[in-house]
């Protein structure tokens, strides 16, 4: 966006703030000119009669200059009242203008609000968490948002301190509306009525859905892209929205794209000879959730050693399991007493160790020492890092895929830990791989304009 156009926007915004003061001055000027033109005593004499332009200039001088051109109107009370009132009105008007300018001078967010107020054909990004910041960066790289397109950020303030200041405040700026995205006044301040897309990326599914429905009410034409963390709810809700509402809704999982990346990072493992031949989707009905050792009648039974150990069966862990299931034996470590996906057919025959993955004995029980790949995918960065170091001590040849949610930390860690882990470590940031799906959705909204 050219800087001159942004300055023009700002000028229009300021003009709007002074419009009532300017209107009042214009009305006072017009009334005073009319009264003095018709009622000033000098207007009755041909030798002192002034045309409308001269009277108008005289009124202007009375309002804004120290030496008026019009003589004092002797004999006309109404003209005398106007003659005395104009300088007083001038003083009051100047005082109001100074007060307004003082507010503008110290209000650093005024320019920010001006750009948001006049945004048009823009994208509204709600939520500047890890995913939101990554989407903003990738959108700017692909579409040059700061130069070619308008974008407005809506955030409650919690995510702003982690954003690169130059990304937002360096000219051309990206305006930020601080507020609750589920409130109509917040979305109106972001000019949702003129937006081509609204992207909702907070970690709260309920808040995202509420804001999405509100945005659709305020602008049925805008594309609504919302992050959903619950995979089951996401699938059902997606079908429901497409049937009952407009086709503008698109739901995206916050870890979408990360599971295929985990599969790739496992070095394209080839199917083992004794791996299940059927697809993960064609697996038999899942048995009760107990470990192999407990289910086998022989107390001396030793479970086969796994090819892959997955630590954390959340959305990302389950997605990785679906892709890796046909390629070898899998053992899952999860400390939760009841798994969210335990009724899924894909878990049939998969051994689950319900214990703390950061403990050496837990990893040994899961068979980490003989595994070809170890995926550590819980949402807790500290525990993931601790488990990765313990796993590496137990098995220095296995490929370790380590999930780090902190984008800045993941970049630094990958370089630092490579020295300690060698070439066996791969760090994955879910936001980095989910962001392109949101960017593609915005690209489609641009193309449909």
PyMOL commands that set and color helices and strands:
alter all, ss='L'
color gray80, all
select helices_A, chain A and resi 3-17+19-39+41-44+52-64+77-106+110-117+130-143+145-148+160-162+165-169+184-189+192-194+205-218+231-244+258-265+280-282+292-295+315-327+345-347+360-366+368-370+381-394+407-424+430-447
alter helices_A, ss='H'
color red, helices_A
select strands_A, chain A and resi 123-126+151-155+176-178+197-200+223-228+249-253+308-311+330-333+351-353+373-376+399-403+425-428
alter strands_A, ss='S'
color yellow, strands_A
deselect
rebuild
show_as cartoon
